[in-house]
Amino acid sequence: MQFGLFDIMQVLPDVPSGQAYAEHLRAVEVADQLGLDYYFVAERHYMPHYRTPTPSVWLGALAARTTRIRLGTLAYTIPLHNPARLAEEVSMLDHLSRGRMEVGVGLGHRPEELVALGIDPNRRQLLMMEGIVLMQRAWRGEPFDHPGTAYRFQGLYVDPPVQRPHPPLWYAGNDPMAAQWCANNGLSLAVGFQPADQLLGPCAVYRATLKKQQEAKPSQRLALMRHLYIAENDAAAEEEMTRDVMAAGEAFAASPRQIAQVQKTRMTRGEARQAVARLKERQVVIGGGPETCARVIAETARTLMLDVFLANPWLTSVEPERVERTIRLFATEVAPRVKEMV
């Protein structure tokens, strides 16, 4: 098992971006120092709650401040990018990070982002698939033309990345057909945002397809993304999460699709306790002391046959000190326990 962080850079609209970047940068430095394996960031556009519209710029800053943790996206919204330019960005980041880049690719789960730029969402699969082929060709480091369907380029040359033939590729999504495509085409798969029983399908398809491959890549991984909150013990975690939900309401662990509709209303203590219980029951959040969190993660890892667990400790209204505490306990107490249990 490997362990890392997944960051959607979700903040309250009144938080200055500079403050958010400084706080998240410090947290990733802590994760790097503690030996976590991965840090992934999402690409989000045109919403005041999210602050990584240009993940390559953010990863460049992280590359300069970390030394060992692998850095990546989950995911670049490929239809929003010129794939030749994105191939250049990724190659440059791979050099800046000394070969630590991981590259997540995706269709874009919010068609509104494509519509805003005049891109037909019905073309996003074509744009993504051809974009991936073009990037892989570009990373060979040879001059080439691309007379494709979605893109037509001439005289391209991209400085090749450190990792050969290219940095590991990932796809984030829960669709079984996409899982099969990932396994067949050398991509790792990251699932999440649903209870484990709803993720069994894509995980089983991914594993079964990999077994059929005579030349499956050793780098192919199956990962789960989950919100994580760790305190010294279960009682402390319950009390702290209850206070957070009382203040933040449903925004505490809202998804990108939910956040714009969430009304930030204060809850009573009883309402907040019930909300915390629902979040844990629905597996939106894993919360508790180190022993409880390790047990839940290990059980889920065995059920879904995971290689990687990616924690998102940046819950709404949780200040940086507690985010860093979760990261420290995750790396020093939870991860070792999980490795023993799986």
Solvent accessible surface area in square Angstrom, and as a share of the most:
residue,aa,sasa,rsa
1,M,60,0.27
2,Q,55,0.24
3,F,4,0.02
4,G,0,0.00
5,L,1,0.00
6,F,7,0.03
7,D,0,0.00
8,I,9,0.05
9,M,0,0.00
10,Q,16,0.07
11,V,17,0.10
12,L,39,0.20
13,P,69,0.43
14,D,120,0.62
15,V,32,0.19
16,P,81,0.51
17,S,43,0.28
18,G,52,0.50
19,Q,86,0.38
20,A,1,0.00
21,Y,75,0.29
22,A,61,0.47
23,E,52,0.23
24,H,8,0.04
25,L,23,0.12
26,R,101,0.37
27,A,1,0.01
28,V,0,0.00
29,E,24,0.11
30,V,0,0.00
31,A,0,0.00
32,D,10,0.05
33,Q,125,0.55
34,L,53,0.26
35,G,34,0.33
36,L,6,0.03
37,D,34,0.17
38,Y,10,0.04
39,Y,0,0.00
40,F,1,0.00
41,V,0,0.00
42,A,0,0.00
43,E,5,0.02
44,R,23,0.08
45,H,24,0.11
46,Y,130,0.49
47,M,23,0.10
48,P,86,0.54
49,H,29,0.13
50,Y,11,0.04
51,R,28,0.10
52,T,3,0.02
53,P,57,0.36
54,T,77,0.45
55,P,1,0.01
56,S,15,0.10
57,V,108,0.62
58,W,20,0.07
59,L,0,0.00
60,G,19,0.18
61,A,44,0.34
62,L,0,0.00
63,A,3,0.02
64,A,90,0.69
65,R,127,0.46
66,T,3,0.02
67,T,101,0.59
68,R,115,0.42
69,I,0,0.00
70,R,61,0.22
71,L,1,0.00
72,G,0,0.00
73,T,0,0.00
74,L,7,0.03
75,A,14,0.11
76,Y,1,0.00
77,T,8,0.04
78,I,0,0.00
79,P,6,0.04
80,L,31,0.15
81,H,42,0.19
82,N,69,0.35
83,P,0,0.00
84,A,10,0.08
85,R,129,0.47
86,L,2,0.01
87,A,0,0.00
88,E,68,0.31
89,E,54,0.24
90,V,0,0.00
91,S,2,0.02
92,M,130,0.58
93,L,9,0.04
94,D,0,0.00
95,H,84,0.38
96,L,88,0.44
97,S,1,0.01
98,R,151,0.55
99,G,11,0.11
100,R,14,0.05
101,M,2,0.01
102,E,5,0.02
103,V,0,0.00
104,G,0,0.00
105,V,0,0.00
106,G,9,0.09
107,L,44,0.22
108,G,9,0.09
109,H,85,0.38
110,R,29,0.10
111,P,40,0.25
112,E,86,0.39
113,E,4,0.02
114,L,0,0.00
115,V,91,0.53
116,A,67,0.52
117,L,100,0.50
118,G,71,0.69
119,I,39,0.20
120,D,64,0.33
121,P,36,0.22
122,N,139,0.71
123,R,101,0.37
124,R,63,0.23
125,Q,116,0.52
126,L,70,0.35
127,L,12,0.06
128,M,7,0.03
129,M,65,0.29
130,E,22,0.10
131,G,0,0.00
132,I,9,0.05
133,V,90,0.52
134,L,0,0.00
135,M,1,0.00
136,Q,56,0.25
137,R,57,0.21
138,A,0,0.00
139,W,1,0.00
140,R,137,0.50
141,G,18,0.18
142,E,82,0.37
143,P,102,0.64
144,F,17,0.07
145,D,91,0.47
146,H,24,0.11
147,P,108,0.68
148,G,15,0.15
149,T,104,0.60
150,A,23,0.18
151,Y,27,0.10
152,R,179,0.65
153,F,43,0.18
154,Q,160,0.71
155,G,65,0.62
156,L,34,0.17
157,Y,114,0.43
158,V,4,0.02
159,D,80,0.42
160,P,35,0.22
161,P,4,0.03
162,V,69,0.40
163,Q,34,0.15
164,R,131,0.48
165,P,90,0.56
166,H,24,0.11
167,P,0,0.00
168,P,28,0.17
169,L,6,0.03
170,W,2,0.01
171,Y,22,0.08
172,A,33,0.26
173,G,22,0.21
174,N,37,0.19
175,D,74,0.39
176,P,59,0.37
177,M,156,0.70
178,A,18,0.14
179,A,0,0.00
180,Q,86,0.38
181,W,56,0.20
182,C,0,0.00
183,A,2,0.01
184,N,74,0.38
185,N,73,0.38
186,G,13,0.12
187,L,2,0.01
188,S,2,0.01
189,L,0,0.00
190,A,0,0.00
191,V,0,0.00
192,G,0,0.00
193,F,133,0.55
194,Q,65,0.29
195,P,32,0.20
196,A,12,0.10
197,D,100,0.52
198,Q,103,0.46
199,L,0,0.00
200,L,74,0.37
201,G,36,0.35
202,P,4,0.03
203,C,0,0.00
204,A,47,0.37
205,V,46,0.27
206,Y,0,0.00
207,R,47,0.17
208,A,49,0.38
209,T,9,0.05
210,L,24,0.12
211,K,172,0.73
212,K,162,0.69
213,Q,59,0.26
214,Q,181,0.81
215,E,160,0.72
216,A,42,0.33
217,K,82,0.35
218,P,125,0.78
219,S,47,0.31
220,Q,12,0.05
221,R,69,0.25
222,L,0,0.00
223,A,0,0.00
224,L,0,0.00
225,M,6,0.03
226,R,11,0.04
227,H,27,0.12
228,L,0,0.00
229,Y,1,0.00
230,I,0,0.00
231,A,0,0.00
232,E,109,0.49
233,N,77,0.39
234,D,73,0.38
235,A,77,0.60
236,A,28,0.22
237,A,1,0.01
238,E,45,0.20
239,E,51,0.23
240,E,23,0.10
241,M,0,0.00
242,T,0,0.00
243,R,121,0.44
244,D,9,0.05
245,V,2,0.01
246,M,36,0.16
247,A,39,0.30
248,A,1,0.00
249,G,2,0.02
250,E,118,0.53
251,A,5,0.04
252,F,3,0.01
253,A,10,0.08
254,A,3,0.02
255,S,39,0.25
256,P,14,0.09
257,R,126,0.46
258,Q,101,0.45
259,I,6,0.03
260,A,72,0.56
261,Q,129,0.57
262,V,28,0.16
263,Q,135,0.60
264,K,123,0.52
265,T,84,0.49
266,R,176,0.64
267,M,33,0.15
268,T,83,0.48
269,R,101,0.37
270,G,42,0.40
271,E,89,0.40
272,A,0,0.00
273,R,95,0.35
274,Q,113,0.50
275,A,9,0.07
276,V,0,0.00
277,A,53,0.41
278,R,99,0.36
279,L,32,0.16
280,K,70,0.30
281,E,139,0.62
282,R,139,0.51
283,Q,59,0.26
284,V,50,0.29
285,V,2,0.01
286,I,11,0.05
287,G,6,0.06
288,G,3,0.02
289,G,4,0.04
290,P,12,0.07
291,E,125,0.56
292,T,29,0.17
293,C,0,0.00
294,A,0,0.00
295,R,111,0.41
296,V,45,0.26
297,I,0,0.00
298,A,0,0.00
299,E,76,0.34
300,T,15,0.09
301,A,4,0.03
302,R,128,0.47
303,T,68,0.40
304,L,0,0.00
305,M,85,0.38
306,L,15,0.08
307,D,38,0.19
308,V,0,0.00
309,F,0,0.00
310,L,0,0.00
311,A,1,0.00
312,N,6,0.03
313,P,2,0.01
314,W,23,0.08
315,L,5,0.03
316,T,9,0.05
317,S,48,0.31
318,V,16,0.09
319,E,73,0.33
320,P,42,0.26
321,E,122,0.55
322,R,34,0.12
323,V,5,0.03
324,E,27,0.12
325,R,49,0.18
326,T,3,0.01
327,I,1,0.00
328,R,98,0.36
329,L,24,0.12
330,F,1,0.00
331,A,16,0.12
332,T,73,0.42
333,E,68,0.31
334,V,0,0.00
335,A,7,0.06
336,P,59,0.37
337,R,89,0.32
338,V,0,0.00
339,K,115,0.49
340,E,148,0.67
341,M,78,0.35
342,V,77,0.44
